[in-house]
Amino acid sequence: MNIPFNKPYLTGAETTYINDAVKNGHISGNGTYTQRCQVFFEEHFGVQKCLLTTSCTDALEMAALLFDIKPGDEVIMPSYTFVSTALAFDRQGAKVVFADCRPDYPVIDENAIEALITPNTKAIVVVHYAGIACNMEAITALAAKYGLWLAEDAAMAIGSTYKLADGSQKALGTFGHLACFSFHETKNIQCGEGGLLVINHEAFVQRAEILWEKGTNRAAFKRGESHSYGWLDTGSSFLPSDMTAAFLFAQTQHAGQIIQRRLQIWHLYHSLLEEAETNGFITRPYVPEYANHNGHTYYILCSSKSIRDSLIAYLNAAGVNAVFHYLPLHQSAYYRAKFSVAELPNTLHFSENLLRLPLYYELDESQLKSICTLVNEFFKMAGLISGF
Ligand SMILES: *Cc1c(COP(=O)(O)O)cnc(C)c1O
């Protein structure tokens, strides 16, 4: 068997659109395909402005600039996340303050946030791990109560929604003042390296475009709103080339189909691993009532780190590339050298026990069954040998 952890899905139209972009003669940033993608996402999210970026990391950096994060400011976020979530705010001189996870699924515990708020707190950043929503009603209420900026690291969450109290569905990425998505090749829709900034706060729209285009008003100039363009603000070159956007545009056209397929795979794992949970060997993902996810990740929780690591080794030896997630940021060498560390027991729990199984569009049913058979065999064998 040779089952990778991820295999980027190609719709087949990527090269067609790239060829078209090349023929158009405009392959630098903010060209036809960038516009097409941005319009697609603006309609999808129902917002006035979306900007393509070269990564989710870039979108997070733009968020830190738009929130005007300065040395002395504090930003509350989970420790259980990818480095980029913290890096973007740390770069602006903020003190990143880590909150623990909920006990039942690995996202920021909405009840752990308020105790961390100080007069220096400027923003909250949430991460929808595995595309499964945080408790956004509680968190938006808290941000409003203390007048804090709210950003969503929605890197994994394209197509996920949140069920509001009145029963309606609201897209993840439309709760925060800003939201950041990733189109890295490991994400549901992808262009190799790419990202998106969703701007839900109208006052940020104009400045966001300036930061995006090297601190200039070039985007407005391009629309004919100004006779020339010049240096107005800080910024960087956050925009991708139009070839990248052309690739991504092909993916946006198939986003619904890709998410449907990933959800099928997710649910098949969930049913085939039910028995292992009933037997007390693993815990399957908990999805709260309010979260409608996008099948981004299927994970299981083992009962100890040593069992988790043995299971990864067992699956890897059989040609199945299972992986763990994340090394908590509060324990990283970089963070510990700068700040004292709090104890975050739920974060450690997920970091030590969580195992991610392969999940990609082309994973077929027989491969998936073989993976689940291996997991079940491992626990039968382990049960016989050591009695755990
Ligand atoms: C993938 C990911 C990122 C980084 O995305 P890039 O596009 O590679 O910069 C950031 N945060 C989370 C939660 C992610 O899963």
The ligand as an ORCA input file, in Angstrom:
! r2SCAN-3c Opt
* xyz 0 1
  C      -2.399     26.068      6.549
  C      -2.579     26.965      7.697
  C      -1.957     28.212      7.773
  C      -0.928     28.680      6.783
  O      -1.426     28.822      5.513
  P      -0.414     29.293      4.335
  O      -1.331     29.548      3.203
  O       0.509     28.129      4.108
  O       0.297     30.491      4.805
  C      -2.253     29.051      8.832
  N      -3.109     28.670      9.804
  C      -3.708     27.466      9.798
  C      -4.672     27.113     10.881
  C      -3.449     26.564      8.751
  O      -4.058     25.374      8.751
*
